[in-house]
């Protein structure tokens, strides 16, 4: 084996592990694939006013999301991978039986009991086998309509 070949997981291997953990609702396993300087860019937020979530903020976000939709089904429908970037298109479905908290919404909301189905895209920047940045594009309009949220 060539010594010049990296011993780190490829970008596709890292993101595949991360997505597998996400689909299982395992935020601790997800954390193992994130770099210490990881950020989560929820693009529905105002990037100039609110910015990306830090690694620490992300550690609070995912468990809250999983608690909001404990029966969730997350499926990747398409993947495009390069050396340092992986893009996934996905479908999320779940019933909102737990409270919805920030940062997805401007304020906390009680569970609706409604089942939602929405699509989205995630773009992962990977360096040395760890995800440094995740840009999450989700169909927020569908999420609001299916949950019955009024602004």
Buried (B, 14 or more C-beta within 10 A) or exposed (E): EEEEEEEEBBBBBBBBBBBBBBBEBBBEBBBEBBBEEBBBBBBBBEEEEEEBBEBEBBBBBBBBBBBBBEEBEBEBEEBEBEEEBBBBBBBBBBBBBBEBBBBBBEEEBEBBEBBBEBEBBBBBBBBEBBBBBBBBBBBBEBBBBBBEBEE
